[in-house]
Amino acid sequence: MVGKNDFKPIFRKLRAILKPYEGKMVVVHDTDSHYYLDTPHVMKNKRRLCFAAVRVGKAYVSFYLMPVYASPDLLKDLSPALKKRMQGKSCFNFKAVDDKLFKELGKLTKSGFQKFSDPKVIQKMTTR
């Protein structure tokens, strides 16, 4: 059985993808098993818009990237290998470190950040 400690290297690498965005986001959780960033934008329901998160689960480490949920066009150039890691519309699950996929996920995160920096996209998201 895989223990949570076995997932620490995966968690650290995935969290490192999000760390550069900390200064422009709101850190909601930053523990050794959960890292969560909200945007500074508040939606109609008075909650901040989620940007991304990394969470250690029982069977894998999950990377949530909300810009791909809001803008599915970001996924058009996704590799089959990374697409295989998707669960749902905005979650990617990993059981092992995969530097090639993590690099691709980093590029996708950067594109998502740029998308969530567009006032038109934010306006659409925060008025829902």
Beta strands, then each sheet from edge to edge (+ up, - down):
strand 1: 26-30
strand 2: 34-42
strand 3: 48-56
strand 4: 61-65
strand 5: 86-87
strand 6: 91-94
sheet 1: 1+ 2- 3+ 4- 6+ 5-
end
